[in-house]
Amino acid sequence: MTGSALGARRSAGATATATVRHEVANGVARITLDRAPVNVLNLSLLEELARVLGDVRGAANVHCVLLEGSGKAFCAGVDVADHTPDRVERMLTLFQEVIDALLALPVPVICAVQGVALGGGMELAIACDVILAREDAIFGQPEIRLGVFPPAAAAILPALIGRQRALDLIISGRAVTAAEAQAMGMVSATVPIADFARRVDDYVSQLASLSAPVLRLAKRAVTEGLGLGADAALANAERLYLEELMALEDPQEGLAAWIAKRTPKWRNT
């Protein structure tokens, strides 16, 4: 991922710390875990990630967020040393803050996974809206083998892949391939290794070419409907469509551009 074309176009606002890199360019906020060799999460990294996610949430002209890991793996989980009695409460508080921040982002959040996404790494991925996995990616929640369980996965996975599949992964601790994760409904697409960087860049670039407020409203329609019955979810989506979407200029511009067979010029930000 570090050699991808989109990543090479750095913005003036790009920032970097010892373990997290962050840049906003061309409508994409790219957040890269950068703690060699496999981006294990420790207290310092979690603090930095929470801060970066807060900055991104308030950034203007962000159409989508890309969360990725540098090197050979996305993330191998939380440092075992931070599960000890003297650190575990702080670790859980920080990790929940990061998960909450990911879930609260108003724009689509894309996670690019190569190598392993294990433990807290898998929990980060499933807190995103779309997971693009390289064909060699491995997902798993091995916490049960250490005598603990993954709180974020316990909360998020059942709605994502169903109660039985979620329990299978959590109570067995077994790992699954990208293809199996896609079959479960956890991964959106599995991509060949040679095409991965390009496909990820193409996906986020496509989102960046769309209307930012319309993307936000589309995400709201889906997320606010979760947990509601079908009738209530549809009523809420229709309310957003009529009261908020149709108050924008971009829907009219999009329709006019389609009819005229030209590229739309979005007016709302």
ABEGO torsion letter per residue (X at the ends): XAABAAAABBBAABBBBAABBBBBBGGBBBBBBBBOAAGBBBAAAAAAAAAAAAAAAABBGBABBBBBBBEABABAEBBAAAABAAAAAAAAAAAAAAAAAAAABABBBBBBBBEBBBEAAAAAAAABABBBBBAABBBBBAAAAAGBBBAAAAAAAAAAAEAAAAAAAAAAGBBBBAAAAAAAGABABBBBAAAAAAAAAAAAAAAAABBAAAAAAAAAAAAAABGBBAAAAAAAAAAAAAAAAAABAAAAAAAAAAAAGBBBBBABX
